[in-house]
Amino acid sequence: MEVRIARASAVVSQRVPPEREEWFLAWQRGVSAAAETFAGFRGTDVFPPAAGSGELWITVIHFDTPDQLEAWLASPVRAQWVEKLRERIGDFELASFSRGFGPWFSCLREGTDHAAPPGWKMALVVLLGLYPTVMCLTLFPGPFLSPLGLAVSMLLGNAMSIGILQWGVMPLLNVGFGRWLTTSGPAGRRTTVWGVAVIAALLGGLVLFFRAVAG
């Protein structure tokens, strides 16, 4: 078996009205099939909001190298798919990470013999940090940035979200979920299950909170 780890990822957050979820999922299947034709494609993870609550979907796309990721992001093929999305649902926020999520979790391996956490665990922790960050920035200062135009407001929003994650949220999540991220093998199965349950509960609580705040 050959194991290959994606070294470049892009995270897309998108509000999807419930009545358009089926169209959005069909669009995701189509754009993912298009991305598969590009060199270095490693897969797409789609995280829906909690059932019946909220509208924010998170999509993470993985490539082997930053250049291959950039080739997809800048391609005319993707541009055509993005235009369809904007016409039907609206715009989105995108942040790319040239070395995947690994650097956010590198402190867990310093001075230890731990391997990098599994990709799905890193994605869940990033989702737990990204969701409230994006929601808070959407509620404030989002309305004050919108008069600057889409290009400028998107740039500032992405810069703030990455900065908050890099120096504020992710270090805290590394501390809180360090044991869960690095546990492995049969002995760590119970810890893994409990960690997933805790993250699911936290995300559900955040969805209920933001729904009460934003409607």
Residue pairs with C-beta under 8 A, 6 or more apart in sequence:
4 42
4 64
5 100
5 102
5 116
5 119
6 42
6 43
6 62
6 63
6 64
6 100
6 119
7 63
7 64
7 65
7 66
7 98
7 99
7 100
7 102
8 40
8 62
8 63
8 64
8 65
8 66
8 68
8 69
8 96
8 97
8 98
8 99
8 100
9 60
9 61
9 62
9 63
9 69
9 96
9 97
9 100
9 101
10 60
10 61
10 69
10 73
10 94
10 95
10 96
10 97
11 58
11 59
11 60
11 94
11 95
11 96
11 97
11 126
11 130
12 58
12 59
12 60
12 61
12 92
12 93
12 94
13 56
13 57
13 58
13 92
13 93
13 130
13 131
13 134
14 24
14 56
14 57
14 58
14 59
14 85
14 89
14 90
14 92
14 93
15 55
15 56
15 57
15 89
15 90
15 92
16 24
16 55
16 56
16 57
16 89
17 55
17 89
18 55
20 88
20 89
21 48
23 88
23 89
24 57
24 85
24 89
25 46
27 81
27 84
27 85
27 88
28 44
28 46
28 59
30 81
31 78
31 81
32 44
32 61
34 77
34 78
34 81
35 41
35 44
35 61
35 72
35 78
37 77
38 63
38 68
38 71
38 72
38 75
39 64
39 68
39 71
40 63
40 64
40 65
40 68
40 69
41 62
41 63
41 68
41 72
42 62
42 63
42 64
43 61
43 62
44 59
44 60
44 61
44 62
45 59
45 60
45 61
45 62
45 120
45 123
46 57
46 58
46 59
47 57
47 58
47 59
47 60
47 123
47 127
48 57
49 55
49 56
49 57
49 207
50 203
50 204
50 207
53 204
53 207
53 208
53 211
54 207
54 210
54 211
56 131
56 134
56 135
58 127
58 130
58 131
60 123
60 126
61 69
61 72
62 100
62 119
63 69
63 72
66 96
66 98
66 99
69 96
69 98
70 96
72 78
73 94
73 96
85 92
91 150
91 154
93 134
93 154
93 157
93 158
93 161
94 158
95 158
95 161
95 162
97 103
101 119
101 122
101 123
101 126
102 116
102 122
104 122
104 126
104 165
104 166
104 170
104 174
105 116
105 117
105 122
105 125
105 174
105 181
107 171
107 174
108 114
108 117
108 174
108 178
108 181
108 182
109 115
109 116
112 182
114 182
115 184
116 122
117 181
117 182
121 180
121 181
121 192
121 195
122 181
124 196
124 199
125 170
125 173
125 177
125 181
125 199
126 165
126 170
127 199
127 203
128 173
128 199
128 202
128 203
129 165
129 169
129 170
129 173
130 161
130 165
131 203
131 206
132 206
132 210
133 161
133 164
133 165
133 169
134 161
135 206
135 210
135 214
137 157
137 160
137 161
137 164
138 214
139 210
139 213
139 214
142 153
142 157
145 152
145 153
145 156
145 157
146 153
148 156
174 181
177 195
177 199
179 191
180 191
180 192
180 194
180 195
183 191
183 192
